[in-house]
Amino acid sequence: MKILDWYILKRYIFTFLMMLLLFIPIGITVDLAEKIGRMLENNAPFGEVTEYYLNFTVYFANLLFPLFLFLSVIWFTSKLANNTEIVAFLSSGVSFSRFLRPYIIGATIVALFSMFLGMYLAPIASKGFNEFKYTYLKKNREVQKTRFVYRQINDTDYIYISSFIPKRNIGMNFTYERFNGNELEYKIFANNIKYVEEDSIYTLTGYVKRTYENGVETIEKARRQQMKMPFRIDDLAPVEYAAETKSYFELLEFIEAERRRGSSDIGRYEVVKLKKWSLPVSIFILTIIAVSVSSIKRRGGMGVNLAFGIAIAMIYVFFDKVFGVMAEQSNFPAVIAVWFPNFIFGILAIYLLQNAKR
């Protein structure tokens, strides 16, 4: 690597880390000021509060990774431009494309880390973050559907539960139906069903099984019956943040299982999956935009570049949130919702890059 590459790359990484170290404590302080009353009211243990803010740090950083990077690149590149260092680089015979190379190397390093964070570390942090939030901060809010649950388990099996108690893994008024084509093969009723995690089996109380064969009905009854079934009791009503808490390959299996069950939340799960790829790509796009905007010395100085950068960041967040909600709440394709902001800003990046070269 040339001296120029090391010089820019070190600034790229260092400024980005400083931006994280600056904004994350601010985020923690604002969040604590807003929620400390509810934490004290609900007697949240100090150890769990500490763990919550460790998870909050990872969750918050993963969510705003590209925007932190975008602002940090604008900041230090504007300083280079104001000190006429960029003019000196380009006047020495270095092309703009060559000048851009250390930025792309830095973006690659950060994008790889962002991908690892999003696929493996952020899901762990998200689980702890959301569990604390719904235990101590939103105690009365239902995070999963627990009444009148009707789901398709696979191509042949259907279940129904009138009510579900997540903490005890118990479902009330359970019905299980097995079909062979359009014909009902058998139907199981139970007053309640409980999942015994240690043995991976179910205990059915008030068990009744009706089997239909050649027009003949056979009835089997038992006060208690233990049996295996092709689902976990908590899979019947996954929490609304379930997809966020799974690593990438676990998420793929989860989405496929939910699709077989006819879940209405597939759009939400697909958005979570696709964002694990779109966020690293957005790092390259926003880096190119930031360099193109801030590499020119302007009369207003660094303030103009930062104002323009913040405006672009807000527009990017707006597009990302609006299209994400559309995919989650309707049949709008998740792939378009997630990648459309990158597509639009990718075109903007190419346009600004061509102007910066000239």
Short mmCIF file of the C-alpha atoms (twelve columns), coordinates in Angstrom:
data_MODEL
# 
_entry.id   MODEL 
# 
loop_
_atom_site.group_PDB 
_atom_site.id 
_atom_site.type_symbol 
_atom_site.label_atom_id 
_atom_site.label_alt_id 
_atom_site.label_comp_id 
_atom_site.label_asym_id 
_atom_site.label_seq_id 
_atom_site.Cartn_x 
_atom_site.Cartn_y 
_atom_site.Cartn_z 
_atom_site.pdbx_PDB_model_num 
ATOM 1   C CA . MET A 1   0.000   0.000   0.000   1 
ATOM 2   C CA . LYS A 2   1.135   3.538   -0.744  1 
ATOM 3   C CA . ILE A 3   1.520   6.220   1.923   1 
ATOM 4   C CA . LEU A 4   -1.621  7.917   0.581   1 
ATOM 5   C CA . ASP A 5   -3.664  4.752   1.052   1 
ATOM 6   C CA . TRP A 6   -2.534  4.269   4.655   1 
ATOM 7   C CA . TYR A 7   -3.093  7.938   5.433   1 
ATOM 8   C CA . ILE A 8   -6.721  7.922   4.239   1 
ATOM 9   C CA . LEU A 9   -7.526  4.410   5.483   1 
ATOM 10  C CA . LYS A 10  -6.347  5.210   9.021   1 
ATOM 11  C CA . ARG A 11  -8.461  8.349   9.041   1 
ATOM 12  C CA . TYR A 12  -11.436 6.415   7.640   1 
ATOM 13  C CA . ILE A 13  -11.356 3.771   10.393  1 
ATOM 14  C CA . PHE A 14  -10.316 6.115   13.220  1 
ATOM 15  C CA . THR A 15  -12.991 8.742   12.487  1 
ATOM 16  C CA . PHE A 16  -15.677 6.063   12.173  1 
ATOM 17  C CA . LEU A 17  -14.727 4.548   15.546  1 
ATOM 18  C CA . MET A 18  -14.703 7.996   17.140  1 
ATOM 19  C CA . MET A 19  -18.162 8.662   15.707  1 
ATOM 20  C CA . LEU A 20  -19.420 5.422   17.283  1 
ATOM 21  C CA . LEU A 21  -17.785 6.250   20.625  1 
ATOM 22  C CA . LEU A 22  -19.365 9.704   20.510  1 
ATOM 23  C CA . PHE A 23  -22.937 8.816   19.553  1 
ATOM 24  C CA . ILE A 24  -23.455 5.528   21.407  1 
ATOM 25  C CA . PRO A 25  -23.018 7.106   24.909  1 
ATOM 26  C CA . ILE A 26  -25.373 9.882   23.813  1 
ATOM 27  C CA . GLY A 27  -27.915 7.258   22.712  1 
ATOM 28  C CA . ILE A 28  -27.564 5.409   26.025  1 
ATOM 29  C CA . THR A 29  -27.970 8.645   28.014  1 
ATOM 30  C CA . VAL A 30  -31.107 9.679   26.116  1 
ATOM 31  C CA . ASP A 31  -32.615 6.183   26.412  1 
ATOM 32  C CA . LEU A 32  -31.825 5.982   30.144  1 
ATOM 33  C CA . ALA A 33  -33.314 9.432   30.812  1 
ATOM 34  C CA . GLU A 34  -36.506 8.365   29.037  1 
ATOM 35  C CA . LYS A 35  -36.893 4.923   30.650  1 
ATOM 36  C CA . ILE A 36  -35.349 5.147   34.127  1 
ATOM 37  C CA . GLY A 37  -38.739 5.856   35.692  1 
ATOM 38  C CA . ARG A 38  -40.264 2.639   34.335  1 
ATOM 39  C CA . MET A 39  -37.139 0.665   35.299  1 
ATOM 40  C CA . LEU A 40  -37.421 1.841   38.921  1 
ATOM 41  C CA . GLU A 41  -41.196 1.349   38.948  1 
ATOM 42  C CA . ASN A 42  -40.839 -2.267  37.753  1 
ATOM 43  C CA . ASN A 43  -37.813 -3.013  40.007  1 
ATOM 44  C CA . ALA A 44  -35.445 -3.899  37.179  1 
ATOM 45  C CA . PRO A 45  -32.256 -5.440  38.706  1 
ATOM 46  C CA . PHE A 46  -29.065 -3.443  38.197  1 
ATOM 47  C CA . GLY A 47  -27.324 -6.425  36.551  1 
ATOM 48  C CA . GLU A 48  -30.104 -6.785  33.998  1 
ATOM 49  C CA . VAL A 49  -30.082 -3.040  33.302  1 
ATOM 50  C CA . THR A 50  -26.332 -3.227  32.653  1 
ATOM 51  C CA . GLU A 51  -26.798 -6.199  30.324  1 
ATOM 52  C CA . TYR A 52  -29.646 -4.348  28.575  1 
ATOM 53  C CA . TYR A 53  -27.372 -1.420  27.741  1 
ATOM 54  C CA . LEU A 54  -24.622 -3.722  26.509  1 
ATOM 55  C CA . ASN A 55  -27.177 -5.267  24.162  1 
ATOM 56  C CA . PHE A 56  -28.516 -1.790  23.366  1 
ATOM 57  C CA . THR A 57  -25.019 -0.741  22.255  1 
ATOM 58  C CA . VAL A 58  -24.759 -3.598  19.732  1 
ATOM 59  C CA . TYR A 59  -28.395 -3.200  18.630  1 
ATOM 60  C CA . PHE A 60  -28.057 0.577   18.207  1 
ATOM 61  C CA . ALA A 61  -24.711 0.332   16.392  1 
ATOM 62  C CA . ASN A 62  -25.979 -2.318  13.973  1 
ATOM 63  C CA . LEU A 63  -29.075 -0.286  13.192  1 
ATOM 64  C CA . LEU A 64  -27.214 2.950   12.392  1 
ATOM 65  C CA . PHE A 65  -23.886 1.557   11.171  1 
ATOM 66  C CA . PRO A 66  -24.070 3.000   7.612   1 
ATOM 67  C CA . LEU A 67  -25.217 6.438   8.788   1 
ATOM 68  C CA . PHE A 68  -22.418 6.757   11.345  1 
ATOM 69  C CA . LEU A 69  -19.949 5.826   8.640   1 
ATOM 70  C CA . PHE A 70  -21.513 8.260   6.178   1 
ATOM 71  C CA . LEU A 71  -21.180 11.216  8.553   1 
ATOM 72  C CA . SER A 72  -17.646 10.257  9.590   1 
ATOM 73  C CA . VAL A 73  -16.488 10.068  5.944   1 
ATOM 74  C CA . ILE A 74  -18.016 13.482  5.206   1 
ATOM 75  C CA . TRP A 75  -16.319 14.892  8.308   1 
ATOM 76  C CA . PHE A 76  -12.748 13.828  7.660   1 
ATOM 77  C CA . THR A 77  -12.919 14.220  3.861   1 
ATOM 78  C CA . SER A 78  -14.192 17.785  4.283   1 
ATOM 79  C CA . LYS A 79  -11.205 18.470  6.552   1 
ATOM 80  C CA . LEU A 80  -8.886  17.123  3.848   1 
ATOM 81  C CA . ALA A 81  -10.571 19.372  1.278   1 
ATOM 82  C CA . ASN A 82  -10.431 22.463  3.506   1 
ATOM 83  C CA . ASN A 83  -6.723  21.873  4.109   1 
ATOM 84  C CA . THR A 84  -6.270  21.596  0.301   1 
ATOM 85  C CA . GLU A 85  -4.783  18.125  0.808   1 
ATOM 86  C CA . ILE A 86  -7.095  16.616  -1.820  1 
ATOM 87  C CA . VAL A 87  -5.985  19.247  -4.338  1 
ATOM 88  C CA . ALA A 88  -2.388  18.295  -3.584  1 
ATOM 89  C CA . PHE A 89  -3.130  14.587  -4.088  1 
ATOM 90  C CA . LEU A 90  -4.883  15.129  -7.416  1 
ATOM 91  C CA . SER A 91  -2.300  17.678  -8.618  1 
ATOM 92  C CA . SER A 92  0.469   15.104  -8.120  1 
ATOM 93  C CA . GLY A 93  -1.044  12.988  -10.898 1 
ATOM 94  C CA . VAL A 94  -3.319  10.766  -8.780  1 
ATOM 95  C CA . SER A 95  -6.652  10.163  -10.532 1 
ATOM 96  C CA . PHE A 96  -9.893  10.520  -8.613  1 
ATOM 97  C CA . SER A 97  -10.558 6.784   -9.015  1 
ATOM 98  C CA . ARG A 98  -7.141  6.044   -7.516  1 
ATOM 99  C CA . PHE A 99  -7.831  8.533   -4.709  1 
ATOM 100 C CA . LEU A 100 -11.065 6.643   -4.001  1 
ATOM 101 C CA . ARG A 101 -9.323  3.261   -3.565  1 
ATOM 102 C CA . PRO A 102 -8.508  3.501   0.186   1 
ATOM 103 C CA . TYR A 103 -12.102 4.520   0.829   1 
ATOM 104 C CA . ILE A 104 -13.312 1.359   -0.909  1 
ATOM 105 C CA . ILE A 105 -10.823 -0.730  1.088   1 
ATOM 106 C CA . GLY A 106 -12.080 0.855   4.304   1 
ATOM 107 C CA . ALA A 107 -15.704 0.318   3.245   1 
ATOM 108 C CA . THR A 108 -14.919 -3.354  2.578   1 
ATOM 109 C CA . ILE A 109 -13.462 -3.800  6.082   1 
ATOM 110 C CA . VAL A 110 -16.438 -2.098  7.712   1 
ATOM 111 C CA . ALA A 111 -18.957 -3.938  5.479   1 
ATOM 112 C CA . LEU A 112 -17.488 -7.333  6.409   1 
ATOM 113 C CA . PHE A 113 -17.673 -6.458  10.087  1 
ATOM 114 C CA . SER A 114 -21.229 -5.151  9.600   1 
ATOM 115 C CA . MET A 115 -22.215 -8.421  7.917   1 
ATOM 116 C CA . PHE A 116 -20.767 -10.494 10.764  1 
ATOM 117 C CA . LEU A 117 -22.440 -8.211  13.307  1 
ATOM 118 C CA . GLY A 118 -25.833 -8.398  11.594  1 
ATOM 119 C CA . MET A 119 -25.810 -12.144 11.011  1 
ATOM 120 C CA . TYR A 120 -24.449 -13.394 14.333  1 
ATOM 121 C CA . LEU A 121 -23.862 -10.779 17.075  1 
ATOM 122 C CA . ALA A 122 -26.875 -8.481  16.593  1 
ATOM 123 C CA . PRO A 123 -29.435 -11.340 16.887  1 
ATOM 124 C CA . ILE A 124 -28.016 -12.278 20.300  1 
ATOM 125 C CA . ALA A 125 -28.124 -8.628  21.408  1 
ATOM 126 C CA . SER A 126 -31.624 -8.197  19.973  1 
ATOM 127 C CA . LYS A 127 -32.934 -11.116 22.032  1 
ATOM 128 C CA . GLY A 128 -31.643 -9.667  25.302  1 
ATOM 129 C CA . PHE A 129 -32.670 -6.130  24.330  1 
ATOM 130 C CA . ASN A 130 -36.264 -7.092  23.485  1 
ATOM 131 C CA . GLU A 131 -36.707 -9.484  26.416  1 
ATOM 132 C CA . PHE A 132 -35.741 -6.723  28.843  1 
ATOM 133 C CA . LYS A 133 -37.954 -4.211  27.048  1 
ATOM 134 C CA . TYR A 134 -41.074 -6.371  27.204  1 
ATOM 135 C CA . THR A 135 -40.336 -7.585  30.742  1 
ATOM 136 C CA . TYR A 136 -39.680 -4.239  32.445  1 
ATOM 137 C CA . LEU A 137 -40.596 -1.439  30.033  1 
ATOM 138 C CA . LYS A 138 -43.730 -2.711  28.250  1 
ATOM 139 C CA . LYS A 139 -45.090 -5.180  30.769  1 
ATOM 140 C CA . ASN A 140 -48.717 -4.938  29.678  1 
ATOM 141 C CA . ARG A 141 -48.092 -5.160  25.953  1 
ATOM 142 C CA . GLU A 142 -48.731 -8.483  24.239  1 
ATOM 143 C CA . VAL A 143 -45.748 -9.423  22.075  1 
ATOM 144 C CA . GLN A 144 -47.334 -12.455 20.476  1 
ATOM 145 C CA . LYS A 145 -50.754 -13.667 19.482  1 
ATOM 146 C CA . THR A 146 -51.993 -15.775 22.390  1 
ATOM 147 C CA . ARG A 147 -55.735 -16.080 21.717  1 
ATOM 148 C CA . PHE A 148 -57.512 -18.085 19.019  1 
ATOM 149 C CA . VAL A 149 -54.323 -19.333 17.371  1 
ATOM 150 C CA . TYR A 150 -54.987 -21.318 14.172  1 
ATOM 151 C CA . ARG A 151 -51.975 -22.425 12.157  1 
ATOM 152 C CA . GLN A 152 -50.950 -24.796 9.404   1 
ATOM 153 C CA . ILE A 153 -47.957 -26.832 10.594  1 
ATOM 154 C CA . ASN A 154 -47.143 -28.489 7.268   1 
ATOM 155 C CA . ASP A 155 -48.937 -29.699 4.139   1 
ATOM 156 C CA . THR A 156 -51.196 -32.092 6.056   1 
ATOM 157 C CA . ASP A 157 -51.414 -30.890 9.668   1 
ATOM 158 C CA . TYR A 158 -53.400 -28.055 11.239  1 
ATOM 159 C CA . ILE A 159 -53.729 -26.940 14.857  1 
ATOM 160 C CA . TYR A 160 -55.944 -24.666 16.900  1 
ATOM 161 C CA . ILE A 161 -55.545 -23.272 20.452  1 
ATOM 162 C CA . SER A 162 -58.085 -20.956 22.073  1 
ATOM 163 C CA . SER A 163 -55.472 -19.397 24.370  1 
ATOM 164 C CA . PHE A 164 -51.740 -19.729 24.978  1 
ATOM 165 C CA . ILE A 165 -49.626 -19.007 28.088  1 
ATOM 166 C CA . PRO A 166 -46.032 -18.398 26.863  1 
ATOM 167 C CA . LYS A 167 -44.337 -18.471 30.268  1 
ATOM 168 C CA . ARG A 168 -45.754 -21.914 31.056  1 
ATOM 169 C CA . ASN A 169 -45.733 -23.312 27.477  1 
ATOM 170 C CA . ILE A 170 -49.383 -24.306 27.846  1 
ATOM 171 C CA . GLY A 171 -52.184 -24.079 25.280  1 
ATOM 172 C CA . MET A 172 -55.897 -24.361 26.103  1 
ATOM 173 C CA . ASN A 173 -58.617 -26.137 24.090  1 
ATOM 174 C CA . PHE A 174 -56.181 -27.779 21.706  1 
ATOM 175 C CA . THR A 175 -57.207 -29.298 18.370  1 
ATOM 176 C CA . TYR A 176 -54.941 -31.163 15.949  1 
ATOM 177 C CA . GLU A 177 -56.122 -32.246 12.473  1 
ATOM 178 C CA . ARG A 178 -54.341 -34.552 10.026  1 
ATOM 179 C CA . PHE A 179 -55.563 -34.620 6.402   1 
ATOM 180 C CA . ASN A 180 -54.841 -37.096 3.621   1 
ATOM 181 C CA . GLY A 181 -55.564 -35.055 0.510   1 
ATOM 182 C CA . ASN A 182 -59.040 -33.620 1.130   1 
ATOM 183 C CA . GLU A 183 -59.992 -36.363 3.556   1 
ATOM 184 C CA . LEU A 184 -59.743 -35.921 7.325   1 
ATOM 185 C CA . GLU A 185 -57.590 -38.807 8.612   1 
ATOM 186 C CA . TYR A 186 -57.865 -38.112 12.331  1 
ATOM 187 C CA . LYS A 187 -58.551 -35.337 14.806  1 
ATOM 188 C CA . ILE A 188 -57.167 -34.900 18.325  1 
ATOM 189 C CA . PHE A 189 -58.825 -32.827 21.067  1 
ATOM 190 C CA . ALA A 190 -57.435 -31.887 24.483  1 
ATOM 191 C CA . ASN A 191 -58.467 -29.515 27.261  1 
ATOM 192 C CA . ASN A 192 -54.853 -28.314 27.372  1 
ATOM 193 C CA . ILE A 193 -51.455 -29.156 25.938  1 
ATOM 194 C CA . LYS A 194 -48.111 -28.601 27.688  1 
ATOM 195 C CA . TYR A 195 -44.649 -28.893 26.179  1 
ATOM 196 C CA . VAL A 196 -42.168 -30.796 28.366  1 
ATOM 197 C CA . GLU A 197 -38.872 -29.351 27.186  1 
ATOM 198 C CA . GLU A 198 -36.631 -31.838 29.024  1 
ATOM 199 C CA . ASP A 199 -38.142 -34.801 27.159  1 
ATOM 200 C CA . SER A 200 -39.228 -32.937 23.980  1 
ATOM 201 C CA . ILE A 201 -42.724 -34.366 24.287  1 
ATOM 202 C CA . TYR A 202 -46.232 -33.019 24.885  1 
ATOM 203 C CA . THR A 203 -48.628 -33.807 27.688  1 
ATOM 204 C CA . LEU A 204 -52.293 -33.638 26.641  1 
ATOM 205 C CA . THR A 205 -54.951 -33.470 29.368  1 
ATOM 206 C CA . GLY A 206 -58.476 -34.593 28.520  1 
ATOM 207 C CA . TYR A 207 -57.208 -36.384 25.414  1 
ATOM 208 C CA . VAL A 208 -59.676 -37.514 22.708  1 
ATOM 209 C CA . LYS A 209 -58.669 -38.885 19.305  1 
ATOM 210 C CA . ARG A 210 -61.177 -39.483 16.511  1 
ATOM 211 C CA . THR A 211 -59.866 -41.590 13.615  1 
ATOM 212 C CA . TYR A 212 -61.770 -41.881 10.318  1 
ATOM 213 C CA . GLU A 213 -61.117 -44.884 8.070   1 
ATOM 214 C CA . ASN A 214 -63.400 -46.170 5.297   1 
ATOM 215 C CA . GLY A 215 -66.316 -44.222 6.720   1 
ATOM 216 C CA . VAL A 216 -65.841 -45.730 10.171  1 
ATOM 217 C CA . GLU A 217 -65.097 -43.497 13.166  1 
ATOM 218 C CA . THR A 218 -62.912 -44.806 16.018  1 
ATOM 219 C CA . ILE A 219 -62.708 -42.907 19.316  1 
ATOM 220 C CA . GLU A 220 -59.766 -43.139 21.721  1 
ATOM 221 C CA . LYS A 221 -59.817 -41.375 25.094  1 
ATOM 222 C CA . ALA A 222 -57.363 -40.854 27.953  1 
ATOM 223 C CA . ARG A 223 -57.161 -38.567 30.968  1 
ATOM 224 C CA . ARG A 224 -53.508 -37.792 30.166  1 
ATOM 225 C CA . GLN A 225 -51.562 -38.687 27.068  1 
ATOM 226 C CA . GLN A 226 -47.909 -38.048 26.221  1 
ATOM 227 C CA . MET A 227 -46.815 -37.882 22.569  1 
ATOM 228 C CA . LYS A 228 -44.413 -36.277 20.121  1 
ATOM 229 C CA . MET A 229 -45.581 -33.692 17.604  1 
ATOM 230 C CA . PRO A 230 -43.923 -31.863 14.660  1 
ATOM 231 C CA . PHE A 231 -43.708 -28.470 16.395  1 
ATOM 232 C CA . ARG A 232 -42.567 -26.695 19.554  1 
ATOM 233 C CA . ILE A 233 -45.292 -25.132 21.646  1 
ATOM 234 C CA . ASP A 234 -43.674 -21.675 21.423  1 
ATOM 235 C CA . ASP A 235 -43.531 -22.035 17.629  1 
ATOM 236 C CA . LEU A 236 -47.309 -21.795 17.587  1 
ATOM 237 C CA . ALA A 237 -47.221 -18.113 18.474  1 
ATOM 238 C CA . PRO A 238 -43.746 -16.639 17.850  1 
ATOM 239 C CA . VAL A 239 -43.016 -13.252 19.393  1 
ATOM 240 C CA . GLU A 240 -43.137 -10.310 17.020  1 
ATOM 241 C CA . TYR A 241 -39.364 -9.833  17.225  1 
ATOM 242 C CA . ALA A 242 -38.593 -13.554 16.705  1 
ATOM 243 C CA . ALA A 243 -36.825 -13.034 13.357  1 
ATOM 244 C CA . GLU A 244 -34.465 -10.426 14.828  1 
ATOM 245 C CA . THR A 245 -33.164 -12.877 17.420  1 
ATOM 246 C CA . LYS A 246 -32.018 -15.581 14.986  1 
ATOM 247 C CA . SER A 247 -28.683 -15.921 13.222  1 
ATOM 248 C CA . TYR A 248 -28.816 -15.934 9.435   1 
ATOM 249 C CA . PHE A 249 -29.094 -19.686 8.872   1 
ATOM 250 C CA . GLU A 250 -31.536 -20.090 11.771  1 
ATOM 251 C CA . LEU A 251 -33.577 -17.309 10.195  1 
ATOM 252 C CA . LEU A 252 -33.713 -19.134 6.840   1 
ATOM 253 C CA . GLU A 253 -35.088 -22.250 8.550   1 
ATOM 254 C CA . PHE A 254 -37.512 -20.157 10.600  1 
ATOM 255 C CA . ILE A 255 -38.898 -18.365 7.519   1 
ATOM 256 C CA . GLU A 256 -39.338 -21.636 5.649   1 
ATOM 257 C CA . ALA A 257 -41.189 -23.169 8.600   1 
ATOM 258 C CA . GLU A 258 -43.408 -20.073 8.936   1 
ATOM 259 C CA . ARG A 259 -44.153 -20.131 5.205   1 
ATOM 260 C CA . ARG A 260 -45.325 -23.763 5.447   1 
ATOM 261 C CA . ARG A 261 -47.563 -22.772 8.340   1 
ATOM 262 C CA . GLY A 262 -49.167 -19.992 6.332   1 
ATOM 263 C CA . SER A 263 -47.920 -17.202 8.612   1 
ATOM 264 C CA . SER A 264 -49.137 -13.692 7.812   1 
ATOM 265 C CA . ASP A 265 -45.812 -12.198 8.986   1 
ATOM 266 C CA . ILE A 266 -43.586 -13.539 6.200   1 
ATOM 267 C CA . GLY A 267 -43.070 -10.019 4.827   1 
ATOM 268 C CA . ARG A 268 -41.652 -8.850  8.186   1 
ATOM 269 C CA . TYR A 269 -39.314 -11.838 8.377   1 
ATOM 270 C CA . GLU A 270 -38.131 -11.370 4.792   1 
ATOM 271 C CA . VAL A 271 -37.290 -7.724  5.510   1 
ATOM 272 C CA . VAL A 272 -35.092 -8.790  8.443   1 
ATOM 273 C CA . LYS A 273 -33.327 -11.378 6.264   1 
ATOM 274 C CA . LEU A 274 -32.687 -9.089  3.297   1 
ATOM 275 C CA . LYS A 275 -31.410 -6.231  5.461   1 
ATOM 276 C CA . LYS A 276 -28.545 -8.434  6.586   1 
ATOM 277 C CA . TRP A 277 -27.261 -8.121  2.990   1 
ATOM 278 C CA . SER A 278 -28.492 -4.641  2.059   1 
ATOM 279 C CA . LEU A 279 -26.829 -2.835  4.993   1 
ATOM 280 C CA . PRO A 280 -23.261 -3.875  4.016   1 
ATOM 281 C CA . VAL A 281 -23.971 -2.813  0.413   1 
ATOM 282 C CA . SER A 282 -25.286 0.561   1.608   1 
ATOM 283 C CA . ILE A 283 -21.900 1.174   3.272   1 
ATOM 284 C CA . PHE A 284 -20.218 1.276   -0.163  1 
ATOM 285 C CA . ILE A 285 -22.957 3.472   -1.655  1 
ATOM 286 C CA . LEU A 286 -22.920 5.992   1.196   1 
ATOM 287 C CA . THR A 287 -19.111 6.069   1.239   1 
ATOM 288 C CA . ILE A 288 -19.020 7.018   -2.464  1 
ATOM 289 C CA . ILE A 289 -21.696 9.688   -1.952  1 
ATOM 290 C CA . ALA A 290 -19.845 11.100  1.065   1 
ATOM 291 C CA . VAL A 291 -16.509 11.319  -0.782  1 
ATOM 292 C CA . SER A 292 -18.104 12.834  -3.885  1 
ATOM 293 C CA . VAL A 293 -19.914 15.501  -1.863  1 
ATOM 294 C CA . SER A 294 -17.109 16.456  0.534   1 
ATOM 295 C CA . SER A 295 -13.998 16.210  -1.645  1 
ATOM 296 C CA . ILE A 296 -14.614 19.673  -3.112  1 
ATOM 297 C CA . LYS A 297 -13.636 22.743  -1.093  1 
ATOM 298 C CA . ARG A 298 -16.738 24.920  -0.680  1 
ATOM 299 C CA . ARG A 299 -17.206 28.507  0.355   1 
ATOM 300 C CA . GLY A 300 -19.352 27.527  3.334   1 
ATOM 301 C CA . GLY A 301 -16.696 25.090  4.559   1 
ATOM 302 C CA . MET A 302 -17.342 21.855  6.402   1 
ATOM 303 C CA . GLY A 303 -20.744 22.999  7.666   1 
ATOM 304 C CA . VAL A 304 -22.262 22.944  4.182   1 
ATOM 305 C CA . ASN A 305 -21.029 19.409  3.565   1 
ATOM 306 C CA . LEU A 306 -22.315 18.194  6.925   1 
ATOM 307 C CA . ALA A 307 -25.716 19.825  6.368   1 
ATOM 308 C CA . PHE A 308 -25.970 18.205  2.936   1 
ATOM 309 C CA . GLY A 309 -24.863 14.865  4.388   1 
ATOM 310 C CA . ILE A 310 -27.406 14.969  7.216   1 
ATOM 311 C CA . ALA A 311 -30.156 15.801  4.696   1 
ATOM 312 C CA . ILE A 312 -29.191 12.785  2.555   1 
ATOM 313 C CA . ALA A 313 -29.047 10.577  5.670   1 
ATOM 314 C CA . MET A 314 -32.552 11.642  6.719   1 
ATOM 315 C CA . ILE A 315 -33.927 10.949  3.227   1 
ATOM 316 C CA . TYR A 316 -32.254 7.528   3.236   1 
ATOM 317 C CA . VAL A 317 -33.767 6.661   6.633   1 
ATOM 318 C CA . PHE A 318 -37.177 7.903   5.429   1 
ATOM 319 C CA . PHE A 319 -37.091 5.662   2.338   1 
ATOM 320 C CA . ASP A 320 -35.835 2.708   4.373   1 
ATOM 321 C CA . LYS A 321 -38.533 3.000   7.037   1 
ATOM 322 C CA . VAL A 322 -41.453 3.706   4.687   1 
ATOM 323 C CA . PHE A 323 -40.723 0.814   2.348   1 
ATOM 324 C CA . GLY A 324 -39.919 -1.489  5.279   1 
ATOM 325 C CA . VAL A 325 -43.330 -0.801  6.855   1 
ATOM 326 C CA . MET A 326 -45.040 -1.332  3.497   1 
ATOM 327 C CA . ALA A 327 -43.479 -4.798  3.208   1 
ATOM 328 C CA . GLU A 328 -44.352 -5.695  6.802   1 
ATOM 329 C CA . GLN A 329 -47.966 -4.520  6.691   1 
ATOM 330 C CA . SER A 330 -48.994 -5.484  3.144   1 
ATOM 331 C CA . ASN A 331 -48.169 -7.742  0.213   1 
ATOM 332 C CA . PHE A 332 -45.563 -5.294  -1.095  1 
ATOM 333 C CA . PRO A 333 -42.512 -7.395  -2.165  1 
ATOM 334 C CA . ALA A 334 -39.861 -7.375  0.574   1 
ATOM 335 C CA . VAL A 335 -36.993 -7.514  -1.938  1 
ATOM 336 C CA . ILE A 336 -38.153 -4.238  -3.536  1 
ATOM 337 C CA . ALA A 337 -38.797 -2.599  -0.157  1 
ATOM 338 C CA . VAL A 338 -35.313 -3.412  1.136   1 
ATOM 339 C CA . TRP A 339 -33.260 -2.799  -2.008  1 
ATOM 340 C CA . PHE A 340 -35.122 0.206   -3.463  1 
ATOM 341 C CA . PRO A 341 -33.334 2.791   -1.219  1 
ATOM 342 C CA . ASN A 342 -29.950 1.296   -2.219  1 
ATOM 343 C CA . PHE A 343 -30.984 1.376   -5.889  1 
ATOM 344 C CA . ILE A 344 -31.999 5.056   -5.765  1 
ATOM 345 C CA . PHE A 345 -28.965 6.126   -3.755  1 
ATOM 346 C CA . GLY A 346 -26.736 3.949   -5.939  1 
ATOM 347 C CA . ILE A 347 -27.823 6.009   -8.954  1 
ATOM 348 C CA . LEU A 348 -27.201 9.192   -6.943  1 
ATOM 349 C CA . ALA A 349 -23.730 7.898   -5.994  1 
ATOM 350 C CA . ILE A 350 -22.822 7.290   -9.673  1 
ATOM 351 C CA . TYR A 351 -24.058 10.757  -10.667 1 
ATOM 352 C CA . LEU A 352 -22.193 12.549  -7.859  1 
ATOM 353 C CA . LEU A 353 -19.038 10.506  -8.553  1 
ATOM 354 C CA . GLN A 354 -19.027 11.499  -12.210 1 
ATOM 355 C CA . ASN A 355 -19.403 15.168  -11.275 1 
ATOM 356 C CA . ALA A 356 -16.651 14.906  -8.658  1 
ATOM 357 C CA . LYS A 357 -14.267 13.392  -11.252 1 
ATOM 358 C CA . ARG A 358 -14.884 16.366  -13.539 1 
# 
